[in-house]
Amino acid sequence: MPSRKLFCVNDPTHAGFGWAAESRFLHLRKYDTRGNTTAQWTFPVADSAPGELTCDICGGQVYVAGLHAADAGEVMACDFLGRCRAAPADANLGRLDALAARLADIPFPVERARLAPAVAALLEAVASDPEASAIVGKYKLEEIFSK
């Protein structure tokens, strides 16, 4: 199973993501779960959508695997016109914490079985990041979803 990079906090099985840049025009990029750009376009829409990655299916926040807070300090995202904005990388770890808490609280075995492949991909994606692995370990996701 290929390792994923993007995970919706509301439901890690969601596969469509979009990034909107804050500017006079709304620049949108669409991503697949591996972080590859699948489409990009520009709308004449003013004063909407802050520049952050969101789930296309439910509009939820997204955890991006592989961004190391200790290394980067800030994560940079740029729109089509080269305007860039930074966001604290630890906010990404906060989204992982929210995702892990939701996954740990799922009481239904059928729902756990449905999410198991996405959780396996999440565990694989965070394996090389000590901070992310600590968050996942805190909620014992590997034990919960290996049953």
Secondary structure in CASP SS format (residue, H / E / C, confidence):
PFRMAT SS
TARGET T0000
AUTHOR 0000-0000-0000
METHOD secondary structure of the structure
MODEL  1
M C 1.00
P C 1.00
S C 1.00
R C 1.00
K C 1.00
L E 1.00
F E 1.00
C E 1.00
V C 1.00
N C 1.00
D C 1.00
P C 1.00
T C 1.00
H C 1.00
A C 1.00
G C 1.00
F E 1.00
G E 1.00
W E 1.00
A E 1.00
A E 1.00
E C 1.00
S C 1.00
R C 1.00
F C 1.00
L E 1.00
H E 1.00
L E 1.00
R E 1.00
K E 1.00
Y E 1.00
D C 1.00
T C 1.00
R C 1.00
G C 1.00
N C 1.00
T E 1.00
T E 1.00
A E 1.00
Q E 1.00
W E 1.00
T E 1.00
F E 1.00
P C 1.00
V C 1.00
A C 1.00
D C 1.00
S C 1.00
A C 1.00
P C 1.00
G C 1.00
E E 1.00
L E 1.00
T E 1.00
C E 1.00
D C 1.00
I C 1.00
C C 1.00
G C 1.00
G C 1.00
Q E 1.00
V E 1.00
Y E 1.00
V E 1.00
A C 1.00
G C 1.00
L C 1.00
H C 1.00
A H 1.00
A H 1.00
D H 1.00
A H 1.00
G C 1.00
E E 1.00
V E 1.00
M E 1.00
A E 1.00
C E 1.00
D C 1.00
F C 1.00
L C 1.00
G C 1.00
R C 1.00
C E 1.00
R E 1.00
A E 1.00
A E 1.00
P E 1.00
A H 1.00
D H 1.00
A H 1.00
N H 1.00
L H 1.00
G H 1.00
R H 1.00
L H 1.00
D H 1.00
A H 1.00
L H 1.00
A H 1.00
A H 1.00
R H 1.00
L H 1.00
A H 1.00
D C 1.00
I C 1.00
P C 1.00
F C 1.00
P H 1.00
V H 1.00
E H 1.00
R H 1.00
A H 1.00
R H 1.00
L H 1.00
A H 1.00
P H 1.00
A H 1.00
V H 1.00
A H 1.00
A H 1.00
L H 1.00
L H 1.00
E H 1.00
A H 1.00
V H 1.00
A C 1.00
S C 1.00
D C 1.00
P H 1.00
E H 1.00
A H 1.00
S H 1.00
A H 1.00
I H 1.00
V H 1.00
G H 1.00
K H 1.00
Y C 1.00
K C 1.00
L H 1.00
E H 1.00
E H 1.00
I H 1.00
F H 1.00
S C 1.00
K C 1.00
END
